Amino acid sequence: MKSKVKIAAEFKKRLGISGRKLSKQYQNTKDCQAFEAGDIMDYVQRVQYTSSSGGKKAAMVQFNRVKPYVNAVKGFMAQNRKRGKYTARMDSSGMQEQFSKYANALKDYLIENCNGAQIETQQDGDQLVAGYGALETNLTYGDGHATTDANGEVQMGRLDPLSVGWDHTARATNLLDARYVYYKEVFNLDVAKSLFNTNDDDDFDPVNGDDEEGSYHYIDEGNYDKERISEGVEWSNEDEKEVKVYFYQWYQVEPFYRCNNPIEALTNPESKARGMMTLERIANEEETDDDLFAFDPTAEVLSFDKEVKKELEEAFGEYVEIFEYNRKVFYTAVISGDHVFTATRSVSQQAFTIQFKTGDFDAKNQIWTGMVNSMKDPSIYYNKSLTELMFTIGANSKGGVLVEDDAVDDIQEFESQYAKTDAVVVVNSGALGGGKIKPKKEPFSPTGYESVISLVDASFAEVNGIDKSFLGSSENKMQTAALMRQQVKQVTSALACYFDSGILFQKTHTRIMLDLMRVYAENNDGKAMFEILGEDGSSEQVKVFADKLSVEYGISIVEAPQTQEEKLEFAEILSNMATTMLSVNPQDPAGKVIYAIAIKYLPIDKADIQQITKILMPDDKQVDPAYVKQLEDQLKKAMNEKNQADIKKVLSASALDMANIGKIEQGNKKTGAETVKTIEESHKVSVETNLAQKADLTEVKVNL
């Protein structure tokens, strides 16, 4: 790893370059944040809008048409979020299932423990508004973050879009090709000295009057000049001294080496013994060197660094053939000014622990953009049109009467009485005949503005591809399932780049989490506890063990848990199936199992789920949980694909399979096929109609 002096110098250079190159990105972010908040005055760069009517001034209307779209899409993304899943790579299917379940349960527990779902939703919002959203997932030990566990805690945090920076040459989705990333946090000076274990004020770069809150000072300055601090910069607030601390991550391309275990090439038993002792000594030394590779002297293929290469060549000579490769090695540092507090190899060697979700890349302006960017002009002209309309109406006659001063004795009483529709208003003699009271012109009704406003209003949907009905403002509240499905597909297509970004994020984040989990498990081996949920709704408290995560895992992306509405729809479909089957045969095992699956998707307590399941299926007739899970997955897949033939097939097989494997009473063996046959004949119309309607609703989760 580079020295701290070189790290500080490199970061200072990169900070200045990225600050200048990303200045347009940050300005666009500020603009889009203002539009999302409903404040466009800064963007139009004037306090008052000049009306075309006589050059007079009118306060500009600021009607927020942007935020409803952002909120609707953000909620849609949260409801249809995918998640990463681990699959242990093991020969034994039983052990594979056990290790996979353990790893997935620990990941879910750690993410839930730090409110990961809510933080990712915040990141989605930044992605839609700014064109990029960032969060950090890391194992913290008090290095600038609050922790309560000396063994470290997995924490996730949303990063302010105006406080993150990256390699400006990065163009890949989610900035995965960036050579470095960083973010800034502002701390109270006393807090910072405590967190970073120093008593020297000069170790920190102060926040001064030139700094803009929530952004980098180099946006305007274009540099990072530490010398001004030594010259004695005044604190902007002596009572609340604040300092800037940067969390910097980068990678270096470094060589590493591999060879076949040289022990296999040795034939002399004594040579083998000496060789093994050498390998074991190297392994013991490597344990304390913070190396990327766990040097296993018994492995068939050895991986190691340059220092080990020299030792192996000296010890084994011609019996070892070493091959050189390159690798990315990820590092992290905490920096303020020229002072580097810490510089270490990152806990995850999969990617930066600072991860992004990106929107569309504007090649012309070299910036990332979200959906708000396309709604800036419609929002401006919508509010301009409303302002013009209101000004025009306000500047013209409102109707009423014209009265000469001698037409009435008391003008205030006249005004009061005239406003009443049933009042008798007395005026002076001759006033009416003399023309001393005259009605004003009818109120002026401007034309054309309504058409312009309607045109601009429609443009919001056109520029982002999302129909207005998606916001819940459709006049037809009772939409058909087909219309709902069509609407969701339209939105999904319009938001394709955001969903693609989300899938890529989950793949990377799941890999990072595995690294964090392994270190967390080593630190808390046998001490920490977490919860594993059973398929029947039961829960089990288990200990964290490092060896449970020692195997290799494959990563796949699966559908996230259903929304409450979707769960209820799924439960309704299954309960209708079960009711139909049990109406023919109250003891039908397939019907009972389907009922038990349906109950899991109801918003009731876990203990109640367990109790109801036991009533449906007593212990002596309990069905294999693995089989229940298989049946559930098959039904969900069939309904999502609206494949009624597969649904019938699953139901038929379920009854027969449960009888054949001996998990139910033998007396039920002959009822399964008969039950399904009766269903197909007697209830074909009602079941298929219900499935067709409900499948339309559940299909929305496909290909998101």
C-alpha positions in Angstrom: 0.0 0.0 0.0 1.1 3.5 -0.7 2.4 5.7 2.1 0.1 8.1 3.8 1.9 11.1 2.3 1.3 9.7 -1.2 -2.3 8.9 -0.4 -2.9 12.5 0.8 -1.2 13.9 -2.3 -3.1 11.6 -4.7 -6.5 12.4 -3.0 -5.8 16.2 -3.1 -5.2 16.0 -6.8 -8.2 13.8 -7.5 -10.5 16.0 -5.3 -9.6 19.1 -7.3 -10.0 17.4 -10.7 -13.3 15.7 -9.9 -14.6 18.9 -8.3 -14.1 20.8 -11.5 -15.3 18.1 -13.8 -18.4 17.3 -11.7 -19.4 20.9 -11.1 -22.1 20.8 -13.8 -23.3 17.5 -12.3 -23.7 19.1 -8.9 -25.5 22.2 -10.3 -28.0 20.0 -12.1 -28.5 18.0 -8.9 -29.3 21.3 -7.0 -31.7 22.3 -9.7 -33.5 19.0 -9.8 -33.7 18.9 -6.0 -35.3 22.4 -6.1 -37.9 21.2 -8.6 -38.7 18.1 -6.5 -39.2 20.3 -3.5 -41.5 22.7 -5.5 -39.1 25.6 -5.5 -38.1 26.7 -9.0 -37.3 30.3 -8.3 -33.6 29.9 -8.2 -33.7 28.0 -11.4 -35.5 30.8 -13.3 -33.0 33.2 -11.6 -35.4 35.9 -10.5 -37.4 36.6 -7.5 -40.4 37.8 -9.5 -41.8 36.7 -12.8 -42.4 39.6 -15.3 -45.8 39.2 -16.8 -46.5 40.0 -20.4 -49.4 42.1 -19.3 -48.1 45.7 -19.4 -44.7 44.8 -17.9 -46.1 44.6 -14.4 -44.8 42.2 -11.9 -46.6 39.2 -10.5 -45.4 36.7 -7.9 -44.8 33.4 -9.8 -47.0 30.5 -8.9 -45.1 27.4 -7.7 -47.4 24.5 -8.1 -45.4 21.2 -7.5 -46.2 18.8 -10.3 -42.9 16.9 -9.9 -43.1 15.4 -6.4 -46.2 13.3 -7.0 -44.4 11.5 -9.9 -41.2 11.0 -7.8 -43.2 9.6 -4.9 -45.3 7.3 -7.1 -42.3 5.9 -8.9 -40.2 5.6 -5.7 -43.0 3.6 -4.1 -43.4 1.4 -7.2 -39.6 0.6 -7.2 -39.8 -0.3 -3.5 -42.7 -2.6 -4.0 -41.0 -4.4 -6.9 -37.5 -4.5 -5.6 -35.5 -7.6 -6.2 -33.0 -9.1 -3.7 -29.8 -11.2 -3.8 -29.8 -14.8 -2.8 -26.9 -17.0 -1.8 -26.6 -20.7 -2.9 -23.9 -22.7 -1.3 -21.7 -24.6 -3.7 -21.7 -28.0 -2.1 -22.1 -31.6 -3.3 -24.6 -32.6 -0.6 -28.1 -31.2 -1.3 -28.9 -31.2 2.4 -25.8 -29.3 3.5 -26.3 -27.0 0.5 -29.8 -26.1 1.7 -28.6 -25.6 5.3 -25.7 -23.4 4.5 -27.7 -21.4 1.9 -30.5 -20.8 4.4 -28.0 -19.7 7.1 -26.2 -17.2 4.9 -29.5 -15.7 3.5 -31.0 -15.4 7.0 -27.9 -13.6 8.4 -27.9 -11.2 5.4 -31.6 -10.4 5.9 -31.1 -9.9 9.6 -28.1 -7.6 9.3 -29.8 -5.5 6.6 -33.1 -5.3 8.5 -31.1 -4.4 11.7 -29.8 -1.2 10.0 -33.0 -0.3 8.2 -31.5 -1.2 4.9 -34.9 -1.3 2.9 -35.7 2.3 4.0 -32.1 3.5 3.1 -32.3 1.9 -0.3 -35.6 3.6 -0.9 -33.9 6.9 -0.1 -31.2 6.0 -2.6 -33.9 5.3 -5.2 -35.3 8.8 -4.6 -31.9 10.4 -5.2 -31.5 8.3 -8.3 -34.8 9.6 -9.7 -34.1 13.3 -8.7 -30.3 13.7 -9.2 -29.6 10.9 -11.6 -27.5 9.1 -9.1 -28.0 7.8 -5.6 -25.3 6.5 -3.2 -25.2 4.5 0.0 -22.4 2.9 1.9 -22.5 -0.5 3.5 -19.6 -1.2 5.8 -18.4 -2.9 9.0 -17.7 0.0 11.4 -15.7 0.3 14.5 -16.3 3.9 15.4 -14.3 5.3 12.5 -16.5 8.3 12.0 -19.7 6.5 12.7 -21.5 5.6 15.9 -21.3 2.0 17.0 -22.3 0.1 20.1 -20.3 -3.1 19.5 -16.6 -3.3 19.9 -16.6 -6.2 17.4 -18.0 -4.0 14.7 -21.5 -3.5 13.3 -22.8 -3.7 9.8 -24.2 -0.3 8.9 -25.9 1.1 5.8 -26.3 4.8 5.3 -27.6 7.1 2.5 -25.1 9.6 1.2 -26.0 13.1 0.3 -25.7 13.4 -3.6 -23.9 16.8 -3.1 -21.4 15.2 -0.7 -20.3 12.3 -2.9 -17.7 12.4 -5.6 -16.2 9.9 -8.0 -13.8 9.3 -10.9 -15.3 11.7 -13.5 -14.2 9.4 -16.3 -16.6 6.6 -15.2 -19.4 5.8 -17.7 -20.6 2.3 -16.7 -24.0 1.8 -15.0 -23.7 2.4 -11.3 -20.2 3.8 -11.9 -18.7 0.4 -11.6 -15.8 1.4 -13.7 -14.7 4.2 -11.4 -11.1 4.1 -10.1 -12.0 5.9 -6.9 -15.0 7.3 -5.0 -15.4 9.4 -1.9 -17.8 11.4 0.3 -17.6 14.2 2.8 -19.0 14.4 6.3 -19.0 17.5 8.5 -18.2 17.0 12.2 -18.1 19.2 15.2 -14.4 19.7 16.0 -14.5 18.2 19.5 -16.5 15.2 18.2 -14.0 14.7 15.3 -11.1 14.8 17.7 -12.7 12.1 19.8 -13.7 9.9 16.9 -10.3 10.1 15.2 -8.3 9.9 18.4 -6.3 13.2 18.1 -6.0 16.4 20.2 -4.5 18.5 17.4 -6.9 21.1 15.8 -4.4 21.4 12.9 -5.2 17.8 11.8 -8.5 19.0 10.4 -9.6 21.1 7.5 -12.2 23.6 8.9 -15.5 24.5 7.4 -15.2 28.2 6.8 -17.2 31.0 5.3 -16.3 30.0 1.7 -17.9 26.6 2.1 -21.4 26.0 0.8 -23.5 23.9 3.1 -24.2 20.4 1.8 -21.6 20.7 -1.0 -17.9 20.8 -1.7 -16.2 24.1 -1.6 -14.3 23.2 -4.7 -17.5 23.4 -6.8 -16.8 27.1 -6.8 -13.1 27.2 -6.0 -12.0 24.4 -8.2 -9.1 23.5 -5.9 -8.3 22.0 -2.5 -5.8 24.4 -0.9 -4.6 23.3 2.5 -2.1 26.2 2.8 -4.8 28.7 3.5 -5.5 26.8 6.7 -1.9 27.3 7.9 -2.3 31.0 7.1 -4.9 31.2 9.8 -8.4 30.9 8.3 -11.1 32.2 10.6 -13.8 29.8 11.8 -17.2 30.6 10.4 -18.6 29.9 13.8 -16.3 30.0 16.8 -19.0 28.4 19.1 -19.7 25.5 16.7 -16.4 24.8 15.0 -16.9 22.3 12.1 -14.4 20.3 10.1 -14.5 18.4 6.9 -13.6 14.8 6.8 -13.4 12.7 3.6 -13.9 9.0 3.3 -11.9 8.0 0.3 -11.9 4.6 -1.5 -9.7 3.5 -4.4 -8.2 0.4 -6.0 -4.7 -0.5 -7.1 -3.8 -3.1 -9.7 -1.3 -5.3 -8.0 0.3 -8.6 -9.1 -0.4 -11.9 -7.4 0.9 -15.4 -8.0 -0.3 -19.0 -8.2 1.2 -22.4 -8.4 0.4 -26.0 -7.9 1.2 -27.2 -4.4 4.9 -28.2 -4.7 4.5 -31.0 -2.1 2.9 -33.2 -4.8 6.1 -33.0 -6.8 8.3 -34.3 -4.0 8.9 -38.0 -3.8 11.2 -38.3 -0.7 9.2 -38.6 2.5 11.7 -36.4 4.4 11.5 -33.7 1.7 7.7 -33.8 1.9 7.8 -33.4 5.6 10.3 -30.5 5.4 8.3 -28.9 2.6 5.0 -29.1 4.6 6.7 -27.5 7.6 7.8 -24.7 5.3 4.3 -24.2 3.9 2.8 -24.3 7.4 5.3 -21.6 8.6 4.4 -19.4 5.7 0.7 -19.9 6.4 1.2 -18.9 10.1 3.1 -15.8 9.0 0.4 -14.8 6.5 -2.3 -14.9 9.2 -0.8 -11.8 10.7 0.0 -10.0 7.5 -3.5 -8.9 6.5 -3.1 -10.6 3.1 -5.9 -11.0 0.7 -5.3 -14.7 0.4 -5.8 -17.3 3.1 -2.7 -19.4 2.5 -3.8 -23.0 2.8 -0.7 -25.3 2.8 -2.9 -28.3 2.0 -4.7 -26.7 -1.0 -4.1 -28.1 -4.5 -3.5 -24.6 -5.9 -1.7 -21.9 -3.8 -2.3 -18.2 -4.2 0.1 -15.7 -2.7 1.9 -12.3 -2.9 5.4 -11.3 -3.9 7.0 -12.0 -0.5 5.7 -15.6 -0.4 6.8 -16.0 -4.0 10.4 -15.4 -3.0 10.1 -17.9 -0.1 8.6 -20.6 -2.2 11.3 -20.2 -4.9 14.1 -20.4 -2.3 12.5 -23.4 -0.6 11.4 -25.5 -3.5 13.5 -24.3 -6.5 12.7 -26.4 -9.6 9.8 -28.2 -7.9 7.6 -25.1 -8.1 6.4 -23.3 -11.3 4.8 -19.9 -10.4 2.5 -17.9 -12.7 1.8 -14.2 -12.3 -1.6 -12.5 -12.5 -3.1 -9.1 -11.8 -5.8 -8.2 -9.3 -7.7 -5.1 -8.1 -7.0 -4.4 -4.5 -9.4 -2.1 -2.7 -8.3 0.4 -0.1 -10.0 3.0 2.1 -8.7 6.1 3.9 -10.0 8.8 6.2 -8.5 12.2 5.3 -8.9 15.8 6.4 -6.7 18.3 4.7 -3.2 16.8 4.4 -3.7 14.5 7.3 -4.5 10.8 6.8 -6.0 9.3 9.9 -6.3 5.7 8.7 -5.4 3.9 5.5 -6.2 0.2 5.3 -7.2 -2.5 2.9 -11.0 -2.5 2.5 -13.0 -5.1 4.3 -14.6 -6.1 1.0 -12.5 -6.9 -2.0 -15.5 -7.3 -4.3 -16.1 -3.6 -4.9 -16.2 -0.2 -3.2 -18.4 -0.3 -0.1 -19.8 3.0 -1.5 -22.3 1.9 -4.1 -24.3 3.9 -6.6 -27.5 3.6 -8.6 -27.4 5.6 -11.8 -30.1 6.9 -14.2 -29.5 8.0 -17.8 -26.2 9.4 -18.9 -26.4 12.7 -20.9 -23.4 12.4 -23.2 -23.7 16.1 -24.4 -23.4 17.6 -20.9 -21.5 14.7 -19.4 -23.8 14.3 -16.5 -26.1 11.6 -15.0 -29.8 12.5 -15.1 -33.0 11.2 -13.4 -36.6 11.5 -14.3 -36.9 15.0 -12.7 -34.5 16.4 -15.3 -37.0 16.0 -18.1 -39.8 17.6 -16.1 -38.1 20.9 -15.5 -39.3 22.7 -18.6 -42.9 21.4 -18.3 -42.9 22.5 -14.6 -41.7 26.0 -15.5 -44.2 26.6 -18.3 -47.1 25.1 -16.3 -46.4 27.6 -13.5 -45.8 30.4 -15.9 -49.2 29.8 -17.6 -51.0 29.7 -14.3 -49.2 32.9 -13.3 -50.3 34.6 -16.5 -53.9 33.4 -16.1 -54.1 34.6 -12.5 -52.5 38.0 -13.3 -54.8 38.6 -16.3 -57.9 37.8 -14.3 -56.7 40.0 -11.4 -55.8 42.9 -13.6 -59.2 43.2 -15.3 -62.6 44.3 -14.2 -64.5 42.0 -11.8 -68.0 43.4 -12.4 -70.1 45.5 -9.9 -71.5 49.0 -10.2 -70.3 52.6 -10.8 -71.9 55.1 -8.4 -71.8 58.9 -8.3 -71.1 60.3 -4.9 -74.5 62.0 -4.5 -76.5 59.0 -5.6 -76.6 57.5 -2.1 -76.4 59.0 1.4 -74.3 56.3 2.9 -71.9 54.5 0.5 -70.8 51.9 3.0 -74.4 50.9 3.7 -75.0 50.8 0.0 -72.1 48.4 -0.6 -73.3 46.2 2.2 -76.9 46.0 1.0 -76.0 45.7 -2.7 -74.1 42.5 -2.0 -77.2 40.8 -0.7 -79.3 39.2 -3.4 -82.7 39.7 -1.6 -82.0 43.2 -0.2 -84.0 46.4 -1.0 -81.5 49.1 -1.6 -82.7 52.7 -1.3 -81.0 55.4 -3.4 -81.6 59.2 -3.8 -84.4 60.5 -6.0 -83.4 60.7 -9.6 -80.4 58.6 -9.2 -81.6 55.8 -11.3 -83.2 57.9 -14.0 -80.2 60.3 -14.1 -77.8 57.5 -14.8 -75.9 58.0 -11.5 -75.8 54.3 -11.0 -74.4 52.2 -13.8 -73.4 48.5 -13.9 -69.7 47.7 -14.7 -68.8 45.4 -17.6 -69.0 41.7 -17.1 -65.9 40.1 -15.7 -63.2 39.4 -18.3 -62.7 35.8 -19.0 -59.3 35.2 -20.7 -59.3 32.6 -23.5 -56.5 30.2 -24.6 -54.8 29.8 -21.2 -56.8 26.7 -20.4 -55.7 25.0 -23.6 -52.0 25.9 -22.9 -52.2 24.6 -19.3 -53.8 21.4 -20.5 -51.1 20.9 -23.1 -48.3 21.5 -20.7 -50.0 19.3 -18.1 -50.1 16.4 -20.6 -46.4 16.9 -21.3 -45.4 15.6 -17.9 -46.6 12.1 -18.8 -45.1 12.4 -22.3 -41.5 13.3 -21.2 -41.2 10.6 -18.6 -43.4 7.9 -20.2 -45.7 7.5 -17.2 -49.4 8.0 -17.5 -51.1 10.4 -15.1 -53.4 7.6 -14.0 -50.3 5.9 -12.4 -50.5 8.7 -9.7 -53.8 7.4 -8.6 -55.8 10.3 -10.1 -57.7 8.3 -12.6 -61.4 8.9 -12.7 -62.0 5.2 -13.0 -61.0 4.0 -9.6 -62.2 0.4 -10.3 -59.6 -0.5 -12.9 -59.7 -4.0 -14.4 -56.9 -6.4 -13.8 -56.0 -6.2 -17.5 -55.8 -2.4 -17.4 -53.7 -2.5 -14.2 -51.3 -5.0 -15.8 -51.0 -2.9 -18.9 -50.3 0.2 -16.8 -47.6 -1.6 -14.7 -45.9 -2.9 -17.9 -45.9 0.6 -19.3 -44.3 2.0 -16.2 -41.8 -0.8 -16.0 -40.8 -0.2 -19.6 -40.4 3.6 -19.0 -38.3 2.9 -16.0 -36.1 0.1 -17.5 -32.8 1.9 -16.9 -33.7 2.3 -13.2 -34.7 -1.4 -12.8 -31.5 -2.5 -14.6 -29.5 -0.4 -12.3 -31.3 -1.9 -9.3 -30.6 -5.5 -10.4 -26.9 -4.7 -10.9 -26.8 -3.0 -7.5 -28.3 -6.1 -5.8 -25.7 -8.3 -7.4 -22.8 -6.1 -6.3 -24.3 -5.4 -2.8 -24.9 -9.1 -2.2 -21.3 -9.9 -2.9 -20.1 -7.0 -0.6 -22.4 -8.3 2.2 -20.9 -11.7 2.0 -17.4 -10.2 2.8 -18.8 -8.1 5.6 -20.7 -11.1 7.0 -17.6 -13.3 7.1 -15.6 -10.7 9.0 -18.6 -10.0 11.3 -18.9 -13.7 12.0 -15.2 -14.0 12.8 -15.4 -11.1 15.2 -18.6 -12.5 16.9 -18.0 -16.2 16.5 -20.4 -18.0 18.9 -21.4 -14.7 20.7 -23.9 -12.9 18.5 -27.5 -14.2 17.9 -29.9 -13.7 15.0 -33.2 -15.1 13.9 -34.0 -17.7 11.2 -37.6 -17.9 10.1 -39.1 -21.3 9.3 -41.4 -22.0 6.3 -44.3 -22.4 8.7 -43.8 -19.0 10.2 -41.9 -20.2 13.2 -38.6 -18.5 14.2 -35.4 -19.8 15.7 -32.7 -17.9 17.5 -29.3 -19.2 16.3 -25.7 -18.2 17.0 -23.3 -16.6 14.6 -20.5 -19.1 13.6 -17.7 -18.3 11.2 -17.5 -21.8 9.8 -21.1 -21.5 8.6 -19.9 -19.0 6.0 -16.7 -20.7 5.0 -17.9 -22.3 1.8 -18.2 -20.7 -1.6 -21.5 -19.2 -2.6 -23.2 -18.4 -5.9 -25.4 -15.3 -6.1 -28.7 -15.0 -7.9 -31.3 -12.3 -8.1 -34.9 -13.2 -7.1 -38.2 -11.5 -6.6 -38.5 -9.5 -3.4 -41.2 -10.3 -0.9 -44.6 -9.3 -2.1 -46.4 -6.2 -1.1 -49.2 -6.5 1.4 -51.8 -6.2 -1.4 -50.2 -8.9 -3.5 -49.9 -11.2 -0.4 -53.7 -10.8 0.2 -54.4 -11.5 -3.5 -52.2 -14.6 -3.4 -53.8 -15.8 -0.2 -57.3 -15.3 -1.8 -56.4 -17.4 -4.8 -55.0 -20.2 -2.8 -57.8 -20.2 -0.3 -60.4 -20.4 -3.2 -58.5 -23.4 -4.5 -58.4 -25.1 -1.2 -62.0 -24.4 -0.4 -63.0 -26.0 -3.7 -60.9 -29.1 -3.1 -62.0 -29.5 0.5 -65.7 -29.1 -0.4 -65.4 -32.3 -2.4 -63.3 -34.1 0.2 -62.8 -32.5 3.7 -59.8 -34.7 4.3 -58.0 -33.9 1.1 -54.3 -33.4 2.0 -53.6 -31.2 -1.0 -56.4 -28.8 0.1 -55.0 -28.6 3.6 -51.5 -27.9 2.5 -52.7 -25.2 0.1 -54.7 -23.7 3.0 -51.6 -23.7 5.2 -49.7 -21.9 2.5 -52.4 -19.3 2.1 -52.4 -18.6 5.8 -48.8 -17.6 5.7 -49.7 -14.6 3.5 -52.3 -13.2 5.8 -51.4 -10.2 8.1 -51.7 -12.2 11.4 -49.3 -13.1 14.2 -46.7 -15.9 13.6 -48.0 -17.8 16.7 -51.5 -17.8 15.2 -50.1 -19.1 11.9 -48.4 -22.0 13.7 -51.6 -22.8 15.7 -53.8 -22.8 12.7 -51.4 -24.9 10.7 -51.3 -27.5 13.6 -55.1 -27.6 13.5 -55.2 -28.2 9.8 -52.4 -30.7 9.9 -51.8 -32.4 13.2 -48.3 -33.6 14.1 -49.0 -37.2 13.1 -50.1 -36.0 9.7 -47.5 -33.3 9.2 -46.3 -32.8 5.7 -42.6 -32.4 4.9 -41.8 -28.7 5.1 -39.5 -29.0 2.1 -42.3 -30.4 0.0 -44.6 -27.5 1.1 -42.0 -25.0 0.1 -41.6 -26.7 -3.3 -45.4 -26.7 -3.8 -45.6 -23.0 -2.9 -42.8 -22.0 -5.3 -44.5 -24.0 -8.1 -47.8 -22.4 -7.5 -46.4 -18.9 -7.4 -44.5 -19.4 -10.6 -47.5 -20.8 -12.4 -49.7 -18.0 -11.3 -47.2 -15.3 -12.2 -47.0 -16.8 -15.7 -50.8 -17.2 -15.8 -50.4 -20.8 -16.8 -53.6 -22.5 -15.7 -52.4 -25.8 -17.1 -49.4 -25.8 -14.8 -51.6 -24.9 -11.8 -53.8 -27.9 -12.4 -50.7 -30.1 -12.9 -49.2 -28.8 -9.6 -52.5 -29.5 -7.8 -52.8 -33.0 -9.2 -49.3 -33.9 -8.4 -49.5 -32.5 -4.9 -52.2 -34.9 -3.8 -50.5 -37.9 -5.4 -47.0 -37.1 -4.2 -48.0 -36.6 -0.6 -49.7 -39.9 -0.6 -46.9 -41.7 -2.2 -44.1 -40.4 0.1 -46.1 -41.6 3.1 -46.2 -38.2 4.8 -50.0 -38.4 5.2 -52.5 -41.0 6.2 -52.6 -44.0 3.8 -56.4 -43.7 3.6 -56.0 -40.5 1.7 -54.1 -42.0 -1.2 -57.0 -42.7 -3.4 -58.7 -39.3 -2.9 -56.2 -37.1 -4.5 -56.8 -37.9 -8.2 -60.5 -38.1 -7.6 -60.5 -34.7 -6.0 -58.7 -33.0 -8.8 -60.9 -34.7 -11.4 -64.0 -33.5 -9.6 -62.6 -30.0 -9.5 -61.9 -30.0 -13.2 -65.3 -31.2 -14.1 -67.6 -29.5 -11.5 -65.8 -26.3 -10.9 -63.9 -25.7 -14.1 -65.6 -22.4 -15.0 -65.5 -20.8 -11.6 -61.9 -21.8 -10.8 -60.5 -20.8 -14.2 -62.4 -17.5 -14.2 -61.0 -16.7 -10.7 -57.5 -17.7 -11.7 -57.6 -15.7 -14.9 -58.7 -12.6 -13.0 -56.3 -13.0 -10.1 -53.4 -14.0 -12.3 -53.7 -10.7 -14.1 -53.0 -9.0 -10.8 -50.1 -11.2 -9.8 -48.4 -11.1 -13.2 -47.2 -7.6 -12.6 -44.1 -9.0 -10.7 -42.8 -10.7 -13.8 -39.7 -9.3 -15.5 -39.4 -6.2 -13.2 
